[in-house]
Amino acid sequence: ASITPATPAEERLRLDLAEIVTTGLARSEGEALSGTVTVGAPVMRDDGIVAAIGVVGPVSRCGLAWRARVARLLPSAALEVARRLGSGRDAT
């Protein structure tokens, strides 16, 4: 069942997941919430993915330049969150 009309079918989702693994970024337009654009990045530690950080905005205000800027800035923000969380070796 689709969440919105833009929610991808399984085959498209698998292609999207392959791109996410390659680029380290997830991108969506209206897939979870109609009328929105989302860019997300994983927060990684030694013990794997522990969180994700994302930015969501309205399609009407988030054009290609906005999306490119977010895609450029988000990975370093995710790295900073991971750095502040620590390595995970002493996590309880």
N, C-alpha and C positions, 0 to 999 in steps of 0.2 A: 504494500500500500504506500502511495506517495504522500509526503507531508504537504507539498505544494505542487502545482502543475510543473514546476521547474525541477523537481526532485528527479535525479537521474535514475534510469533503469539499471539493473545489475551490471550489464556489460559496460555501460558508460562509467559506472561507479568504479569498476575494476581498472579501467583506463585512467580515471582520475587518481586512484590510489597509487598507481605506478608513477604518475607524474609527481605526486606528493613525495614519494620516496626519493625520487631523483632531485627535486628542487628544494625539499625541506619546507615547502609552503603549501597550505591548502587554500584554495580559492573557491568562492561560491557566489553565484548571483541568483538570489531568490529561491535557493534550494531548500532552506530551512524556514525562511520567513519571506514571503512575497514582498518585493520592493526594496530589498536590501542587498548590499554587497558585503562579503565577509572575506577577510584574509587572516589565516591563522598559522602559527608555528609551534612546534613541540618544544617543551622545556625538558632538556636532557640532563641526566646525571650519570654517574658511573653505573648505577643500578637500572638504567633505562629511562624511558619517558615517564616523568612524574607529574606533568601538567601540560597545559597548552595555553598560549596567550593569543588573543585574537582582537581584531578591530572590525566593528560592524558599523555601516553607515547607510543612509538612504541612497538608492541608485541615482536619484535626481541630483544629488550633490557630490557624488563620488565618481568622477569621470576617470579616464585612463591615467591622467597625471597623478591623481590622488592614489589610485591603486598601485602605480609604480612606486610612488614615494613610500607607501605603507609596506610594500614588498621589500623595499630596500632597508627600511628601518626595523622591521619586526624581528628578523633573526638576531640582531644585536640586542634587542630588548629581551628576547628569550634567553640569550646567553647570560645577560646580566641577572635575570631572575635565577637561573641555574647557579651562577656564581654565589649569589647571596644565600641560596639554599644549602650550599656546601656540596661535598662530593657524594653524600648519601651513605658513606661507609659507617658513619656513626648515628644514622637515623634510627629512631625508635618508633 
